[in-house]
Structure formats: structure tokens, C-alpha cells
Amino acid sequence: AVVNYARGEALVKQHHLSEAVNLYKAILKEFSDQPLADDCLFRIGELEVQMGNPEEGIKQFQALLERHPESYLTDRALKRIGEIYANNLHRPKEAQQTFEMFLVRHPKSIFVDEVREEIRNLKLGSSPN
């Protein structure tokens, strides 16, 4: 799993994003209960957004939250969902709800200040990104 994950990272660096997504999905299929599974879901989510599929990206981040609730990536995944709603899908209500959920679930996260800023920007009707 680790070797294939490294291959996926190499594909990303070479800008072969869809190939990397396919490799990460193959890793998930074979090693869904392994420690790298949450990393694979996160990477797939990020790559889907980069490839212009923000809703698919959200699905991957949500899968990470559901399947790996104890992952070190849960705060990042929830933050990314809010950012995608705000910046890619232009759905401020969903973005604000997601960011508020973030503050409840992850009050000690290193991203709390950024999320509070996002909420402020949404309330003002603007987003920095």
C-alpha cells in the first residue's frame, strides 16, 4: 500500500491526476482498513476538486469523515468541504453550516482561526479565495 501511495504521489507531481485517482481508489479497494486509507480518500477528494469535480471531492471528504472518524485528517476534510461549498460551488449557506459544524467538532484544531475568518467572510458576503 505504501509503495502504491508513493506512486500516486509521483503521478500527481507529473500532473497525471486521473491516473493518481485511479491508483488511490485501487489502494482503497485492496487496503480499505489500512492506515493509509484516510490519506487516499483525502488525496482523491483534493484531486477531484483540482480536476473540476467539486461535488465528487466533497463525497470523498465525507467518506473519510464517515469511515475514519478518528483520523488526523478529519478537521482538514471538514474544512475543505466548507471551502468547496464557499469557493467552488458558491453555496454560502452550506459553507457556513459546515464551518460551524467544524467549530463544534474540532474546537482545538489548528485551523480554528481560518474557519472563523471564513465564517466572517461569508457573513460579509465575500470570500478571500
HELIX and SHEET records of a PDB file:
HELIX    1   1 VAL A    2  LYS A   13  1                                  12    
HELIX    2   2 LEU A   17  GLU A   30  1                                  14    
HELIX    3   3 ALA A   37  GLN A   50  1                                  14    
HELIX    4   4 PRO A   54  ARG A   67  1                                  14    
HELIX    5   5 THR A   74  GLU A   83  1                                  10    
HELIX    6   6 ILE A   84  ASN A   88  3                                   5    
HELIX    7   7 PRO A   92  ARG A  105  1                                  14    
HELIX    8   8 VAL A  112  LEU A  124  1                                  13    
END                                                                             
